[in-house]
Amino acid sequence: MNPFSFFREMQRLTLDVIGSCAFGIDTECLKDDKSEFLVKTRELFNLFETSNLALDIMTYIICKNLAILFTSSIF
């Protein structure tokens, strides 16, 4: 008997819905645990967990938006 992971099942459902609604593709994440879309998405999130890339990107976006905010004319 395989152990059940609620998180993994919800992840597969979420990716299926996003793939269908946002991209118009059938990702088959619920049917196939080795779906390319699922595997690549997990690789991407593992990359964010193992590095400071996510923090670097968020810092860049926040600083860029703050620079735009402070240099724009309020009046």
All heavy atoms as a GROMACS GRO file, in nm:
protein
  606
    1MET      N    1   0.084  -0.118   0.000
    1MET     CA    2   0.000   0.000   0.000
    1MET      C    3   0.088   0.125   0.000
    1MET      O    4   0.180   0.137   0.081
    1MET     CB    5  -0.090  -0.004   0.123
    1MET     CG    6  -0.180   0.112   0.134
    1MET     SD    7  -0.268   0.100   0.290
    1MET     CE    8  -0.420   0.170   0.249
    2ASN      N    9   0.060   0.216  -0.090
    2ASN     CA   10   0.138   0.340  -0.098
    2ASN      C   11   0.088   0.442   0.004
    2ASN      O   12  -0.033   0.455   0.023
    2ASN     CB   13   0.126   0.400  -0.238
    2ASN     CG   14   0.197   0.317  -0.342
    2ASN    OD1   15   0.289   0.243  -0.310
    2ASN    ND2   16   0.153   0.327  -0.465
    3PRO      N   17   0.177   0.514   0.068
    3PRO     CA   18   0.133   0.618   0.162
    3PRO      C   19   0.065   0.732   0.087
    3PRO      O   20   0.101   0.766  -0.025
    3PRO     CB   21   0.262   0.665   0.228
    3PRO     CG   22   0.371   0.623   0.137
    3PRO     CD   23   0.322   0.504   0.061
    4PHE      N   24  -0.036   0.790   0.150
    4PHE     CA   25  -0.112   0.899   0.090
    4PHE      C   26  -0.058   1.032   0.140
    4PHE      O   27  -0.038   1.050   0.260
    4PHE     CB   28  -0.260   0.886   0.128
    4PHE     CG   29  -0.345   0.996   0.073
    4PHE    CD1   30  -0.386   0.994  -0.059
    4PHE    CD2   31  -0.384   1.101   0.153
    4PHE    CE1   32  -0.465   1.095  -0.111
    4PHE    CE2   33  -0.463   1.204   0.103
    4PHE     CZ   34  -0.504   1.199  -0.030
    5SER      N   35  -0.032   1.123   0.048
    5SER     CA   36   0.015   1.256   0.084
    5SER      C   37  -0.087   1.358   0.036
    5SER      O   38  -0.103   1.380  -0.084
    5SER     CB   39   0.151   1.284   0.021
    5SER     OG   40   0.185   1.420   0.037
    6PHE      N   41  -0.158   1.418   0.131
    6PHE     CA   42  -0.257   1.518   0.096
    6PHE      C   43  -0.194   1.634   0.020
    6PHE      O   44  -0.249   1.682  -0.079
    6PHE     CB   45  -0.328   1.568   0.223
    6PHE     CG   46  -0.440   1.664   0.195
    6PHE    CD1   47  -0.560   1.618   0.146
    6PHE    CD2   48  -0.424   1.800   0.216
    6PHE    CE1   49  -0.664   1.705   0.119
    6PHE    CE2   50  -0.526   1.888   0.189
    6PHE     CZ   51  -0.647   1.840   0.141
    7PHE      N   52  -0.077   1.679   0.064
    7PHE     CA   53  -0.007   1.790  -0.001
    7PHE      C   54   0.021   1.758  -0.148
    7PHE      O   55  -0.005   1.839  -0.236
    7PHE     CB   56   0.124   1.822   0.072
    7PHE     CG   57   0.207   1.925   0.001
    7PHE    CD1   58   0.175   2.059   0.010
    7PHE    CD2   59   0.316   1.886  -0.075
    7PHE    CE1   60   0.251   2.154  -0.057
    7PHE    CE2   61   0.392   1.981  -0.142
    7PHE     CZ   62   0.359   2.115  -0.132
    8ARG      N   63   0.073   1.639  -0.174
    8ARG     CA   64   0.106   1.602  -0.312
    8ARG      C   65  -0.018   1.592  -0.400
    8ARG      O   66  -0.016   1.631  -0.516
    8ARG     CB   67   0.186   1.473  -0.315
    8ARG     CG   68   0.331   1.497  -0.272
    8ARG     CD   69   0.408   1.374  -0.289
    8ARG     NE   70   0.535   1.356  -0.346
    8ARG     CZ   71   0.618   1.436  -0.409
    8ARG    NH1   72   0.586   1.558  -0.431
    8ARG    NH2   73   0.734   1.398  -0.454
    9GLU      N   74  -0.127   1.539  -0.345
    9GLU     CA   75  -0.252   1.528  -0.422
    9GLU      C   76  -0.308   1.666  -0.453
    9GLU      O   77  -0.355   1.692  -0.564
    9GLU     CB   78  -0.355   1.443  -0.347
    9GLU     CG   79  -0.316   1.298  -0.335
    9GLU     CD   80  -0.292   1.231  -0.469
    9GLU    OE1   81  -0.374   1.249  -0.562
    9GLU    OE2   82  -0.191   1.159  -0.482
   10MET      N   83  -0.304   1.756  -0.356
   10MET     CA   84  -0.352   1.893  -0.379
   10MET      C   85  -0.261   1.966  -0.480
   10MET      O   86  -0.308   2.045  -0.561
   10MET     CB   87  -0.361   1.971  -0.247
   10MET     CG   88  -0.472   1.921  -0.156
   10MET     SD   89  -0.635   1.913  -0.236
   10MET     CE   90  -0.663   2.083  -0.276
   11GLN      N   91  -0.132   1.939  -0.473
   11GLN     CA   92  -0.038   1.998  -0.569
   11GLN      C   93  -0.072   1.951  -0.710
   11GLN      O   94  -0.077   2.031  -0.803
   11GLN     CB   95   0.104   1.956  -0.531
   11GLN     CG   96   0.212   2.013  -0.618
   11GLN     CD   97   0.349   1.959  -0.578
   11GLN    OE1   98   0.368   1.839  -0.569
   11GLN    NE2   99   0.442   2.050  -0.555
   12ARG      N  100  -0.100   1.823  -0.726
   12ARG     CA  101  -0.135   1.769  -0.857
   12ARG      C  102  -0.266   1.828  -0.908
   12ARG      O  103  -0.277   1.865  -1.025
   12ARG     CB  104  -0.143   1.617  -0.850
   12ARG     CG  105  -0.007   1.553  -0.826
   12ARG     CD  106  -0.014   1.410  -0.789
   12ARG     NE  107  -0.075   1.329  -0.896
   12ARG     CZ  108  -0.100   1.201  -0.885
   12ARG    NH1  109  -0.071   1.137  -0.775
   12ARG    NH2  110  -0.152   1.134  -0.985
   13LEU      N  111  -0.366   1.840  -0.819
   13LEU     CA  112  -0.494   1.900  -0.857
   13LEU      C  113  -0.476   2.047  -0.897
   13LEU      O  114  -0.527   2.091  -1.000
   13LEU     CB  115  -0.594   1.889  -0.742
   13LEU     CG  116  -0.727   1.961  -0.763
   13LEU    CD1  117  -0.805   1.899  -0.877
   13LEU    CD2  118  -0.809   1.961  -0.635
   14THR      N  119  -0.401   2.120  -0.817
   14THR     CA  120  -0.378   2.261  -0.845
   14THR      C  121  -0.309   2.280  -0.980
   14THR      O  122  -0.350   2.366  -1.060
   14THR     CB  123  -0.293   2.324  -0.733
   14THR    OG1  124  -0.361   2.307  -0.609
   14THR    CG2  125  -0.268   2.472  -0.759
   15LEU      N  126  -0.207   2.201  -1.007
   15LEU     CA  127  -0.137   2.213  -1.134
   15LEU      C  128  -0.225   2.173  -1.251
   15LEU      O  129  -0.216   2.233  -1.360
   15LEU     CB  130  -0.008   2.132  -1.132
   15LEU     CG  131   0.101   2.188  -1.043
   15LEU    CD1  132   0.221   2.094  -1.040
   15LEU    CD2  133   0.143   2.326  -1.088
   16ASP      N  134  -0.311   2.076  -1.232
   16ASP     CA  135  -0.406   2.038  -1.338
   16ASP      C  136  -0.500   2.154  -1.369
   16ASP      O  137  -0.525   2.185  -1.486
   16ASP     CB  138  -0.487   1.916  -1.294
   16ASP     CG  139  -0.472   1.798  -1.387
   16ASP    OD1  140  -0.390   1.806  -1.481
   16ASP    OD2  141  -0.542   1.698  -1.367
   17VAL      N  142  -0.551   2.219  -1.265
   17VAL     CA  143  -0.643   2.332  -1.285
   17VAL      C  144  -0.571   2.450  -1.350
   17VAL      O  145  -0.622   2.510  -1.444
   17VAL     CB  146  -0.708   2.373  -1.150
   17VAL    CG1  147  -0.785   2.503  -1.164
   17VAL    CG2  148  -0.798   2.263  -1.098
   18ILE      N  149  -0.451   2.482  -1.303
   18ILE     CA  150  -0.375   2.592  -1.362
   18ILE      C  151  -0.343   2.564  -1.507
   18ILE      O  152  -0.358   2.650  -1.594
   18ILE     CB  153  -0.246   2.619  -1.281
   18ILE    CG1  154  -0.281   2.678  -1.144
   18ILE    CG2  155  -0.152   2.712  -1.357
   18ILE    CD1  156  -0.164   2.687  -1.050
   19GLY      N  157  -0.298   2.443  -1.535
   19GLY     CA  158  -0.266   2.406  -1.673
   19GLY      C  159  -0.385   2.418  -1.764
   19GLY      O  160  -0.376   2.469  -1.877
   20SER      N  161  -0.500   2.375  -1.716
   20SER     CA  162  -0.622   2.379  -1.795
   20SER      C  163  -0.675   2.521  -1.813
   20SER      O  164  -0.706   2.563  -1.925
   20SER     CB  165  -0.728   2.292  -1.729
   20SER     OG  166  -0.849   2.297  -1.798
   21CYS      N  167  -0.686   2.594  -1.703
   21CYS     CA  168  -0.747   2.729  -1.709
   21CYS      C  169  -0.653   2.834  -1.768
   21CYS      O  170  -0.695   2.916  -1.849
   21CYS     CB  171  -0.790   2.772  -1.570
   21CYS     SG  172  -0.923   2.671  -1.503
   22ALA      N  173  -0.529   2.834  -1.725
   22ALA     CA  174  -0.436   2.939  -1.767
   22ALA      C  175  -0.371   2.912  -1.902
   22ALA      O  176  -0.348   3.004  -1.979
   22ALA     CB  177  -0.328   2.958  -1.661
   23PHE      N  178  -0.341   2.786  -1.929
   23PHE     CA  179  -0.266   2.755  -2.050
   23PHE      C  180  -0.346   2.675  -2.153
   23PHE      O  181  -0.301   2.655  -2.265
   23PHE     CB  182  -0.138   2.677  -2.016
   23PHE     CG  183  -0.050   2.750  -1.918
   23PHE    CD1  184  -0.024   2.696  -1.794
   23PHE    CD2  185   0.006   2.872  -1.950
   23PHE    CE1  186   0.058   2.761  -1.703
   23PHE    CE2  187   0.086   2.940  -1.860
   23PHE     CZ  188   0.112   2.884  -1.736
   24GLY      N  189  -0.463   2.626  -2.115
   24GLY     CA  190  -0.546   2.549  -2.206
   24GLY      C  191  -0.487   2.415  -2.246
   24GLY      O  192  -0.511   2.366  -2.355
   25ILE      N  193  -0.411   2.355  -2.154
   25ILE     CA  194  -0.350   2.225  -2.183
   25ILE      C  195  -0.394   2.122  -2.079
   25ILE      O  196  -0.424   2.156  -1.965
   25ILE     CB  197  -0.196   2.231  -2.186
   25ILE    CG1  198  -0.138   2.285  -2.055
   25ILE    CG2  199  -0.147   2.315  -2.303
   25ILE    CD1  200   0.012   2.281  -2.046
   26ASP      N  201  -0.399   1.998  -2.121
   26ASP     CA  202  -0.429   1.889  -2.028
   26ASP      C  203  -0.297   1.836  -1.976
   26ASP      O  204  -0.225   1.765  -2.046
   26ASP     CB  205  -0.508   1.779  -2.099
   26ASP     CG  206  -0.550   1.669  -2.004
   26ASP    OD1  207  -0.539   1.688  -1.882
   26ASP    OD2  208  -0.593   1.564  -2.053
   27THR      N  209  -0.263   1.871  -1.853
   27THR     CA  210  -0.133   1.834  -1.797
   27THR      C  211  -0.131   1.690  -1.747
   27THR      O  212  -0.023   1.634  -1.729
   27THR     CB  213  -0.097   1.926  -1.679
   27THR    OG1  214  -0.194   1.910  -1.576
   27THR    CG2  215  -0.092   2.071  -1.723
   28GLU      N  216  -0.248   1.633  -1.721
   28GLU     CA  217  -0.261   1.496  -1.671
   28GLU      C  218  -0.186   1.474  -1.540
   28GLU      O  219  -0.139   1.364  -1.512
   28GLU     CB  220  -0.219   1.395  -1.776
   28GLU     CG  221  -0.306   1.399  -1.900
   28GLU     CD  222  -0.275   1.289  -1.999
   28GLU    OE1  223  -0.189   1.205  -1.971
   28GLU    OE2  224  -0.339   1.288  -2.103
   29CYS      N  225  -0.173   1.578  -1.461
   29CYS     CA  226  -0.103   1.566  -1.332
   29CYS      C  227  -0.175   1.472  -1.236
   29CYS      O  228  -0.110   1.402  -1.159
   29CYS     CB  229  -0.087   1.703  -1.267
   29CYS     SG  230   0.025   1.813  -1.354
   30LEU      N  231  -0.309   1.471  -1.240
   30LEU     CA  232  -0.384   1.382  -1.151
   30LEU      C  233  -0.373   1.237  -1.194
   30LEU      O  234  -0.372   1.147  -1.110
   30LEU     CB  235  -0.531   1.423  -1.147
   30LEU     CG  236  -0.563   1.542  -1.058
   30LEU    CD1  237  -0.708   1.584  -1.076
   30LEU    CD2  238  -0.535   1.510  -0.913
   31LYS      N  239  -0.362   1.214  -1.322
   31LYS     CA  240  -0.357   1.077  -1.374
   31LYS      C  241  -0.216   1.018  -1.366
   31LYS      O  242  -0.200   0.899  -1.346
   31LYS     CB  243  -0.402   1.074  -1.520
   31LYS     CG  244  -0.546   1.114  -1.540
   31LYS     CD  245  -0.578   1.115  -1.688
   31LYS     CE  246  -0.715   1.174  -1.713
   31LYS     NZ  247  -0.742   1.191  -1.855
   32ASP      N  248  -0.116   1.104  -1.386
   32ASP     CA  249   0.022   1.054  -1.399
   32ASP      C  250   0.114   1.132  -1.305
   32ASP      O  251   0.136   1.252  -1.324
   32ASP     CB  252   0.067   1.070  -1.544
   32ASP     CG  253   0.206   1.017  -1.569
   32ASP    OD1  254   0.260   0.944  -1.484
   32ASP    OD2  255   0.261   1.047  -1.677
   33ASP      N  256   0.169   1.063  -1.206
   33ASP     CA  257   0.259   1.128  -1.111
   33ASP      C  258   0.393   1.166  -1.175
   33ASP      O  259   0.472   1.237  -1.117
   33ASP     CB  260   0.283   1.038  -0.990
   33ASP     CG  261   0.341   1.114  -0.872
   33ASP    OD1  262   0.304   1.232  -0.854
   33ASP    OD2  263   0.423   1.057  -0.800
   34LYS      N  264   0.416   1.117  -1.296
   34LYS     CA  265   0.541   1.150  -1.366
   34LYS      C  266   0.514   1.240  -1.487
   34LYS      O  267   0.593   1.246  -1.581
   34LYS     CB  268   0.610   1.022  -1.410
   34LYS     CG  269   0.652   0.937  -1.289
   34LYS     CD  270   0.736   0.821  -1.328
   34LYS     CE  271   0.771   0.728  -1.215
   34LYS     NZ  272   0.759   0.767  -1.083
   35SER      N  273   0.401   1.312  -1.482
   35SER     CA  274   0.366   1.408  -1.587
   35SER      C  275   0.478   1.510  -1.602
   35SER      O  276   0.534   1.558  -1.503
   35SER     CB  277   0.236   1.478  -1.550
   35SER     OG  278   0.219   1.597  -1.621
   36GLU      N  279   0.512   1.545  -1.725
   36GLU     CA  280   0.622   1.639  -1.749
   36GLU      C  281   0.597   1.773  -1.681
   36GLU      O  282   0.687   1.832  -1.622
   36GLU     CB  283   0.643   1.660  -1.899
   36GLU     CG  284   0.759   1.751  -1.931
   36GLU     CD  285   0.782   1.772  -2.079
   36GLU    OE1  286   0.701   1.725  -2.161
   36GLU    OE2  287   0.882   1.838  -2.112
   37PHE      N  288   0.474   1.822  -1.689
   37PHE     CA  289   0.439   1.950  -1.626
   37PHE      C  290   0.461   1.944  -1.475
   37PHE      O  291   0.517   2.036  -1.415
   37PHE     CB  292   0.294   1.984  -1.660
   37PHE     CG  293   0.253   2.125  -1.627
   37PHE    CD1  294   0.298   2.232  -1.703
   37PHE    CD2  295   0.168   2.151  -1.521
   37PHE    CE1  296   0.260   2.361  -1.674
   37PHE    CE2  297   0.129   2.280  -1.491
   37PHE     CZ  298   0.175   2.386  -1.568
   38LEU      N  299   0.419   1.834  -1.414
   38LEU     CA  300   0.435   1.816  -1.270
   38LEU      C  301   0.582   1.805  -1.231
   38LEU      O  302   0.628   1.870  -1.137
   38LEU     CB  303   0.358   1.692  -1.225
   38LEU     CG  304   0.364   1.655  -1.078
   38LEU    CD1  305   0.304   1.765  -0.992
   38LEU    CD2  306   0.292   1.523  -1.054
   39VAL      N  307   0.656   1.725  -1.304
   39VAL     CA  308   0.798   1.705  -1.275
   39VAL      C  309   0.876   1.836  -1.288
   39VAL      O  310   0.955   1.872  -1.200
   39VAL     CB  311   0.858   1.596  -1.367
   39VAL    CG1  312   1.009   1.591  -1.355
   39VAL    CG2  313   0.797   1.461  -1.337
   40LYS      N  314   0.852   1.910  -1.395
   40LYS     CA  315   0.924   2.037  -1.417
   40LYS      C  316   0.887   2.141  -1.313
   40LYS      O  317   0.972   2.218  -1.267
   40LYS     CB  318   0.898   2.091  -1.558
   40LYS     CG  319   0.952   2.003  -1.668
   40LYS     CD  320   1.102   1.993  -1.661
   40LYS     CE  321   1.155   1.907  -1.774
   40LYS     NZ  322   1.297   1.884  -1.765
   41THR      N  323   0.759   2.144  -1.273
   41THR     CA  324   0.716   2.239  -1.170
   41THR      C  325   0.781   2.206  -1.037
   41THR      O  326   0.828   2.297  -0.966
   41THR     CB  327   0.563   2.238  -1.157
   41THR    OG1  328   0.505   2.268  -1.284
   41THR    CG2  329   0.515   2.339  -1.055
   42ARG      N  330   0.786   2.078  -1.003
   42ARG     CA  331   0.853   2.039  -0.878
   42ARG      C  332   1.001   2.073  -0.881
   42ARG      O  333   1.057   2.118  -0.780
   42ARG     CB  334   0.833   1.890  -0.852
   42ARG     CG  335   0.694   1.858  -0.804
   42ARG     CD  336   0.676   1.712  -0.777
   42ARG     NE  337   0.542   1.684  -0.725
   42ARG     CZ  338   0.485   1.567  -0.728
   42ARG    NH1  339   0.550   1.462  -0.777
   42ARG    NH2  340   0.364   1.550  -0.679
   43GLU      N  341   1.065   2.055  -0.996
   43GLU     CA  342   1.206   2.092  -1.009
   43GLU      C  343   1.225   2.241  -0.988
   43GLU      O  344   1.320   2.284  -0.921
   43GLU     CB  345   1.260   2.052  -1.146
   43GLU     CG  346   1.280   1.904  -1.165
   43GLU     CD  347   1.321   1.867  -1.307
   43GLU    OE1  348   1.341   1.957  -1.392
   43GLU    OE2  349   1.332   1.746  -1.335
   44LEU      N  350   1.135   2.321  -1.044
   44LEU     CA  351   1.144   2.467  -1.028
   44LEU      C  352   1.130   2.506  -0.882
   44LEU      O  353   1.210   2.586  -0.830
   44LEU     CB  354   1.035   2.535  -1.112
   44LEU     CG  355   1.028   2.686  -1.100
   44LEU    CD1  356   1.154   2.750  -1.159
   44LEU    CD2  357   0.905   2.738  -1.171
   45PHE      N  358   1.030   2.451  -0.812
   45PHE     CA  359   1.011   2.486  -0.671
   45PHE      C  360   1.124   2.432  -0.584
   45PHE      O  361   1.161   2.496  -0.485
   45PHE     CB  362   0.875   2.440  -0.621
   45PHE     CG  363   0.765   2.534  -0.661
   45PHE    CD1  364   0.686   2.506  -0.771
   45PHE    CD2  365   0.744   2.651  -0.593
   45PHE    CE1  366   0.586   2.593  -0.811
   45PHE    CE2  367   0.645   2.740  -0.631
   45PHE     CZ  368   0.565   2.710  -0.740
   46ASN      N  369   1.181   2.318  -0.619
   46ASN     CA  370   1.298   2.268  -0.545
   46ASN      C  371   1.417   2.361  -0.563
   46ASN      O  372   1.496   2.380  -0.470
   46ASN     CB  373   1.333   2.126  -0.589
   46ASN     CG  374   1.237   2.023  -0.536
   46ASN    OD1  375   1.169   2.047  -0.436
   46ASN    ND2  376   1.228   1.911  -0.603
   47LEU      N  377   1.429   2.420  -0.680
   47LEU     CA  378   1.536   2.517  -0.705
   47LEU      C  379   1.520   2.636  -0.612
   47LEU      O  380   1.616   2.684  -0.553
   47LEU     CB  381   1.534   2.562  -0.851
   47LEU     CG  382   1.630   2.674  -0.889
   47LEU    CD1  383   1.774   2.624  -0.884
   47LEU    CD2  384   1.597   2.726  -1.027
   48PHE      N  385   1.395   2.684  -0.597
   48PHE     CA  386   1.370   2.797  -0.508
   48PHE      C  387   1.399   2.762  -0.363
   48PHE      O  388   1.446   2.845  -0.287
   48PHE     CB  389   1.226   2.846  -0.520
   48PHE     CG  390   1.199   2.926  -0.644
   48PHE    CD1  391   1.092   2.898  -0.725
   48PHE    CD2  392   1.281   3.031  -0.680
   48PHE    CE1  393   1.066   2.972  -0.839
   48PHE    CE2  394   1.258   3.105  -0.793
   48PHE     CZ  395   1.150   3.077  -0.874
   49GLU      N  396   1.371   2.639  -0.323
   49GLU     CA  397   1.395   2.598  -0.185
   49GLU      C  398   1.543   2.583  -0.153
   49GLU      O  399   1.585   2.604  -0.040
   49GLU     CB  400   1.324   2.466  -0.156
   49GLU     CG  401   1.175   2.478  -0.148
   49GLU     CD  402   1.107   2.345  -0.125
   49GLU    OE1  403   1.178   2.243  -0.112
   49GLU    OE2  404   0.984   2.342  -0.122
   50THR      N  405   1.623   2.547  -0.251
   50THR     CA  406   1.764   2.518  -0.226
   50THR      C  407   1.855   2.638  -0.252
   50THR      O  408   1.974   2.627  -0.234
   50THR     CB  409   1.812   2.400  -0.312
   50THR    OG1  410   1.792   2.431  -0.450
   50THR    CG2  411   1.737   2.274  -0.276
   51SER      N  412   1.798   2.748  -0.293
   51SER     CA  413   1.883   2.864  -0.319
   51SER      C  414   1.812   2.990  -0.269
   51SER      O  415   1.699   2.986  -0.225
   51SER     CB  416   1.911   2.877  -0.469
   51SER     OG  417   1.795   2.917  -0.537
   52ASN      N  418   1.880   3.099  -0.279
   52ASN     CA  419   1.822   3.228  -0.243
   52ASN      C  420   1.765   3.298  -0.364
   52ASN      O  421   1.739   3.417  -0.360
   52ASN     CB  422   1.928   3.316  -0.177
   52ASN     CG  423   1.964   3.266  -0.040
   52ASN    OD1  424   1.880   3.210   0.029
   52ASN    ND2  425   2.088   3.282   0.000
   53LEU      N  426   1.742   3.223  -0.472
   53LEU     CA  427   1.692   3.282  -0.596
   53LEU      C  428   1.558   3.350  -0.575
   53LEU      O  429   1.536   3.461  -0.623
   53LEU     CB  430   1.682   3.175  -0.704
   53LEU     CG  431   1.638   3.222  -0.842
   53LEU    CD1  432   1.735   3.326  -0.896
   53LEU    CD2  433   1.626   3.105  -0.937
   54ALA      N  434   1.467   3.286  -0.502
   54ALA     CA  435   1.335   3.345  -0.478
   54ALA      C  436   1.349   3.476  -0.402
   54ALA      O  437   1.285   3.576  -0.435
   54ALA     CB  438   1.247   3.248  -0.402
   55LEU      N  439   1.434   3.476  -0.301
   55LEU     CA  440   1.457   3.598  -0.224
   55LEU      C  441   1.519   3.706  -0.311
   55LEU      O  442   1.482   3.824  -0.303
   55LEU     CB  443   1.546   3.568  -0.104
   55LEU     CG  444   1.576   3.685  -0.010
   55LEU    CD1  445   1.448   3.739   0.050
   55LEU    CD2  446   1.671   3.641   0.099
   56ASP      N  447   1.614   3.670  -0.396
   56ASP     CA  448   1.676   3.765  -0.486
   56ASP      C  449   1.575   3.827  -0.582
   56ASP      O  450   1.576   3.948  -0.605
   56ASP     CB  451   1.788   3.700  -0.567
   56ASP     CG  452   1.907   3.658  -0.481
   56ASP    OD1  453   1.917   3.707  -0.367
   56ASP    OD2  454   1.988   3.577  -0.528
   57ILE      N  455   1.487   3.744  -0.636
   57ILE     CA  456   1.386   3.793  -0.729
   57ILE      C  457   1.289   3.887  -0.659
   57ILE      O  458   1.256   3.995  -0.711
   57ILE     CB  459   1.312   3.675  -0.795
   57ILE    CG1  460   1.407   3.600  -0.888
   57ILE    CG2  461   1.189   3.723  -0.871
   57ILE    CD1  462   1.350   3.470  -0.941
   58MET      N  463   1.242   3.848  -0.540
   58MET     CA  464   1.149   3.933  -0.466
   58MET      C  465   1.214   4.065  -0.428
   58MET      O  466   1.153   4.171  -0.438
   58MET     CB  467   1.098   3.862  -0.341
   58MET     CG  468   1.003   3.750  -0.374
   58MET     SD  469   0.922   3.671  -0.233
   58MET     CE  470   1.042   3.671  -0.104
   59THR      N  471   1.339   4.062  -0.386
   59THR     CA  472   1.411   4.184  -0.351
   59THR      C  473   1.424   4.275  -0.472
   59THR      O  474   1.401   4.397  -0.462
   59THR     CB  475   1.550   4.151  -0.294
   59THR    OG1  476   1.535   4.064  -0.182
   59THR    CG2  477   1.625   4.276  -0.254
   60TYR      N  478   1.457   4.220  -0.586
   60TYR     CA  479   1.469   4.298  -0.709
   60TYR      C  480   1.336   4.365  -0.744
   60TYR      O  481   1.331   4.484  -0.774
   60TYR     CB  482   1.516   4.210  -0.825
   60TYR     CG  483   1.508   4.278  -0.959
   60TYR    CD1  484   1.603   4.372  -0.996
   60TYR    CD2  485   1.404   4.251  -1.046
   60TYR    CE1  486   1.596   4.436  -1.118
   60TYR    CE2  487   1.396   4.313  -1.169
   60TYR     CZ  488   1.491   4.406  -1.205
   60TYR     OH  489   1.483   4.470  -1.325
   61ILE      N  490   1.228   4.289  -0.738
   61ILE     CA  491   1.096   4.343  -0.774
   61ILE      C  492   1.055   4.454  -0.677
   61ILE      O  493   1.007   4.560  -0.719
   61ILE     CB  494   0.991   4.231  -0.778
   61ILE    CG1  495   1.020   4.138  -0.896
   61ILE    CG2  496   0.850   4.287  -0.788
   61ILE    CD1  497   0.938   4.010  -0.896
   62ILE      N  498   1.074   4.431  -0.549
   62ILE     CA  499   1.037   4.531  -0.448
   62ILE      C  500   1.120   4.658  -0.466
   62ILE      O  501   1.066   4.770  -0.466
   62ILE     CB  502   1.052   4.475  -0.306
   62ILE    CG1  503   0.945   4.368  -0.282
   62ILE    CG2  504   1.043   4.585  -0.201
   62ILE    CD1  505   0.964   4.287  -0.156
   63CYS      N  506   1.251   4.644  -0.484
   63CYS     CA  507   1.337   4.761  -0.500
   63CYS      C  508   1.304   4.837  -0.628
   63CYS      O  509   1.302   4.960  -0.628
   63CYS     CB  510   1.485   4.720  -0.498
   63CYS     SG  511   1.540   4.666  -0.336
   64LYS      N  512   1.276   4.764  -0.733
   64LYS     CA  513   1.241   4.828  -0.860
   64LYS      C  514   1.112   4.908  -0.844
   64LYS      O  515   1.104   5.023  -0.889
   64LYS     CB  516   1.225   4.721  -0.969
   64LYS     CG  517   1.189   4.776  -1.103
   64LYS     CD  518   1.174   4.665  -1.204
   64LYS     CE  519   1.120   4.719  -1.335
   64LYS     NZ  520   1.088   4.613  -1.429
   65ASN      N  521   1.013   4.849  -0.780
   65ASN     CA  522   0.885   4.919  -0.761
   65ASN      C  523   0.899   5.038  -0.667
   65ASN      O  524   0.835   5.141  -0.689
   65ASN     CB  525   0.779   4.822  -0.710
   65ASN     CG  526   0.735   4.725  -0.816
   65ASN    OD1  527   0.744   4.753  -0.936
   65ASN    ND2  528   0.687   4.610  -0.775
   66LEU      N  529   0.982   5.025  -0.565
   66LEU     CA  530   1.006   5.139  -0.476
   66LEU      C  531   1.076   5.253  -0.549
   66LEU      O  532   1.044   5.369  -0.529
   66LEU     CB  533   1.088   5.095  -0.354
   66LEU     CG  534   1.012   5.014  -0.248
   66LEU    CD1  535   1.108   4.967  -0.141
   66LEU    CD2  536   0.900   5.095  -0.189
   67ALA      N  537   1.172   5.218  -0.634
   67ALA     CA  538   1.241   5.321  -0.711
   67ALA      C  539   1.144   5.393  -0.804
   67ALA      O  540   1.148   5.516  -0.815
   67ALA     CB  541   1.354   5.258  -0.792
   68ILE      N  542   1.055   5.322  -0.866
   68ILE     CA  543   0.955   5.384  -0.954
   68ILE      C  544   0.862   5.472  -0.872
   68ILE      O  545   0.829   5.584  -0.912
   68ILE     CB  546   0.876   5.275  -1.030
   68ILE    CG1  547   0.966   5.205  -1.131
   68ILE    CG2  548   0.753   5.334  -1.098
   68ILE    CD1  549   0.904   5.081  -1.194
   69LEU      N  550   0.820   5.424  -0.757
   69LEU     CA  551   0.730   5.498  -0.670
   69LEU      C  552   0.792   5.630  -0.625
   69LEU      O  553   0.728   5.734  -0.630
   69LEU     CB  554   0.690   5.413  -0.550
   69LEU     CG  555   0.600   5.480  -0.447
   69LEU    CD1  556   0.462   5.503  -0.507
   69LEU    CD2  557   0.591   5.395  -0.322
   70PHE      N  558   0.918   5.625  -0.582
   70PHE     CA  559   0.981   5.745  -0.529
   70PHE      C  560   1.028   5.843  -0.636
   70PHE      O  561   1.045   5.960  -0.607
   70PHE     CB  562   1.098   5.708  -0.436
   70PHE     CG  563   1.050   5.651  -0.306
   70PHE    CD1  564   1.088   5.524  -0.267
   70PHE    CD2  565   0.966   5.722  -0.222
   70PHE    CE1  566   1.045   5.470  -0.147
   70PHE    CE2  567   0.920   5.670  -0.103
   70PHE     CZ  568   0.960   5.542  -0.065
   71THR      N  569   1.049   5.798  -0.757
   71THR     CA  570   1.092   5.889  -0.862
   71THR      C  571   0.975   5.947  -0.941
   71THR      O  572   0.992   6.041  -1.015
   71THR     CB  573   1.188   5.819  -0.961
   71THR    OG1  574   1.124   5.706  -1.017
   71THR    CG2  575   1.316   5.780  -0.892
   72SER      N  576   0.856   5.890  -0.924
   72SER     CA  577   0.741   5.943  -0.996
   72SER      C  578   0.688   6.066  -0.925
   72SER      O  579   0.703   6.084  -0.805
   72SER     CB  580   0.631   5.838  -1.007
   72SER     OG  581   0.582   5.806  -0.880
   73SER      N  582   0.627   6.151  -1.001
   73SER     CA  583   0.572   6.274  -0.946
   73SER      C  584   0.439   6.247  -0.876
   73SER      O  585   0.351   6.182  -0.932
   73SER     CB  586   0.550   6.376  -1.058
   73SER     OG  587   0.483   6.488  -1.009
   74ILE      N  588   0.427   6.292  -0.755
   74ILE     CA  589   0.305   6.269  -0.679
   74ILE      C  590   0.200   6.375  -0.716
   74ILE      O  591   0.082   6.350  -0.716
   74ILE     CB  592   0.332   6.272  -0.528
   74ILE    CG1  593   0.426   6.155  -0.493
   74ILE    CG2  594   0.204   6.263  -0.447
   74ILE    CD1  595   0.471   6.152  -0.349
   75PHE      N  596   0.244   6.493  -0.752
   75PHE     CA  597   0.151   6.602  -0.781
   75PHE      C  598   0.128   6.615  -0.929
   75PHE      O  599   0.201   6.619  -1.012
   75PHE     CB  600   0.202   6.733  -0.722
   75PHE     CG  601   0.218   6.722  -0.572
   75PHE    CD1  602   0.342   6.705  -0.515
   75PHE    CD2  603   0.106   6.727  -0.490
   75PHE    CE1  604   0.357   6.696  -0.377
   75PHE    CE2  605   0.122   6.718  -0.353
   75PHE     CZ  606   0.246   6.703  -0.296
   0.00000   0.00000   0.00000
